């Protein structure tokens, strides 16, 4: 089986946010060959705004896991790290999102790839641009950089 290129978004807004992200990266290394990690940026919460600020980053890696095995693996890491899912967009010590899995498009109840909200989120697009601005979104057919510029422009209007 050939390794697939993946992009994962990591975020934390509870506890030692930086340490949480570093621990998640260490856990990921068991089944993901990490090639690039963006800078960690501090961002405002998305969706539910009355909560602490997040630290976010994006990593690029390769894995032999299928998309569904990868989902199971990242959920396992979140569980090991004590993530509690109290409500959608609520505070969390760790969040690991599958942003892209090669150029796959998957739309099931439990797994949606590419991540359906990534083109609306500066905290995803900004670090993605840092590490792989020319990656083309397989559904929107635009580069990550084009999506970033569109989002920035739409917020100025």
N, C-alpha and C positions, 0 to 999 in steps of 0.2 A: 504494500500500500504506500502511496505517495503522501508525504507530509503536505498539509494544506496551510495556506497563509491565513492567519486570523488576526483580528483587531479586537481588543477588549478594553472597555472603559472601566476604570476603578474609581470609587468615591467613598468618602468617609466624612461624617460630621459629628461623631460621638467618640469620647475617650481621646486617646492619643492618636489623632487622625493620621499623622505621618507614619507612625509605627504600624497602624492598622494596614495601610497601603503596602508598606514594606513586607509585612508578614504575609499578606495575600500574594504578593509577587513570589516570595519564597515557596509558598504552597504550590503556586502555578508551575514552578520549575520542574515539578515531578512529572508532568505530562505535556509541558509546553516548552519548546526551545525559544527563549526570548531573544529577539533580535534588536529591538529598539524600545526605549521607554521615553515618553515625553517628559518635559518638566512637570512638576506638580504645581497646580495653580489653585488659589483660593477663590471660591465662587459663591454667589448668592444661591440659596435653595431654589429649586424649581418645583412648580406645582403648589406645594404647601410652603408658604414663605415664612411663617412664624416658627422658625427653628434655627439652630446654629448654622454658620457657614460651612460649606464643604471644602475639602481638598479633593481635587480630581486630577487624573492623568489617564493617558491611553498607552497601551503597549501593543507592539506588533510582535507576532511570534509564529511558530509553525507547530503543528500537532498531527499526530496520527489518529487522534480521536475523531469519530464522526461528529456531526453537529449535535446530535442528541446526547452522545457520550460527553461531549464538551459541556453541554448544559448541566448534565448530572454532576460532572466534576466541579464546576464553579459553584453550584448550589451546595455541594458537599463542603467546599472550602468555607462558604458563608456560614453554614451550620456549625462547622468546627470552631469558627471564630466567634460564635455566639450571636449571630445576627437574629434579630427579632423583627418579624413582619407585622407591625401593629396596624398600619393602614398605608394605602397607596401614597407614595412620595413622602413618607414619614422619615423621621431621623433614623440613621443606621450607622453602626460602627464599620460596616463594610458593604459595598455593593459592587458586584462584578457583572457587567453587561457584555454580552456578545454583540459587537457592533457589526462586524463583517466576518464571514467564513468563506474565504476565496471569493468567487463571484456567485456563490449559491444564493438562491432565493427560496426561502422556506416560510410558509404561512400556515402554522397549525395553532391550536388553542394554547399550547404550552411553549411554543418556540416560534419566534418571528425573526428572520434574518433576511436582509439587513435590519438592524434595530429600527422599528417604525418611527421613532421620534428623533433620531440622531440629527437630521437636517434642520431641526428646530432648536437645537441646543448648542449654544456657544461653548459651554464647558466640555463638549465632546469635539466639536469642529476645530476649535483653536488648538488643542493638543494633537489632534489628528493631522492638522496642517503642518505642525512642527515636525512630525516624523514621516509623513507620507502624503504630501499635498496633492500628488497626481493620481492617487488611487481613485478609480471611477466607481461610483455608486451603481450597482448592477440593475437597479430599477429606475432611478432618476436619470441615469446616463450622463451624469455630470461629475467632475472631479470634486474631491473633498474641498479643494480650494475654491472652486466655483460656488459650491454650496455655502461656504463660509462668507464669501463676498456678498452673495445674495441675502444671507441672513443679516449681515451688518447693514447693508443698504436698506433693507426693509424696516429696520429699527430706527433709522434716521428720518424716515418719512413721517 
